[in-house]
Amino acid sequence: MPKNKKQTVTLSEKAYTAADVQAVSDTPEITAEQFAQAKPFNDVFPVLAEKMRRARGPQKAPKKIAVQLRLDRDVVERFRASGKGWQSRINEILKQA
């Protein structure tokens, strides 16, 4: 190895002890008592949690409705085997009927 290259030591090459980690950590390990007192994020920050929730907003002009439809297993398997968009293809076939 050339002398001008720096050698780096990865975690897998050196056995770090708990004392090594604690010496460089500014976040101490949580105790069992602290963990027992922990509260869910949604309970502590309900407004922020609501803002973070990713959901599709209401459609401006809904064109489709959600329904539950029972089909034969072989019919569903055949459409699924045809790849992405299989539900849209079923929709087109039902429109034609």
N, C-alpha and C positions, 0 to 999 in steps of 0.2 A: 504494500500500500504506500502511495506517495506521502512524503512527510508534510506537504502543504495542505493536505486534506484533513479536516477536523473529524475526529471520531465522535460518534454520538452513542450514547448508551440508552437502549430502549428498556421499557419495563420488563420485557421478557428476558433480557440479558443480565439484570441485576435483581437480586431478591431484596425488595424494600421491606422494612419492618414497619409495624404500626407506629413506632416512635418517629421514623423518618417521615411518614405521611403527616402525622400530627404536628411535626415541627414546621412544616411548610403550609399547613392548612389554616385558613382564617375562618373556616366553618367547622366548628366542633361537631362530633358525632352526637346524634340525638339520643337521649336516654329513654328508657322504657316509660318512665313517668311522663316525660314530655310528649312521647308518642301517644300515650293514653289520653292526654288532654287535647290532642290535635282535633281540629274541626274541619269539615269539608270546605273547599274553596267557595262553593256556591253559597254556603251559610255565612261566610265571613264577608264576601264581596258579591252580593247578589246582582248589583247593577252592572259591574264589570263582567261577571259571568254571563249575564244576558247578552251583553254586547259581543262577547267572544263566541257565542253559540252561532254556528254556521248553519243557516237554513235558507232555503229558497223562499223569497218573498211571494206575496200573492200575485197571481197572474193578472195582467191588465185586462185581458179578454180571454177568459178560460175557454178553450176549444174542446177539451176532453174531460171526461169524468172517470173517476176510479170505480171499477166494478169488480166483483169477484165472479169468476166464471170457471166452471168445472169442465175440463176437457179430458178425453181419453189420453192415457199415458203415451201411447205410441204417436199420437198426433203432436203432443208437446215435444217429445224427443226428436221427432223428425224436423220440426221447425227450429229447435235449439241447435241441432246438428248443422243447420244451414248457416250458422254464424251470427255475428252481431246484427241487431235490428230485427230479430225474429218476431218480436211482438208487433212491430210496425207492419211486417209482412202479413201477419194474421189480421191486423186491422184493415189492410187494403183488400184482402180476400173477402172479409165480411162486408166491406162497402160494396163490392161488386155483386154480392149475393143479394 
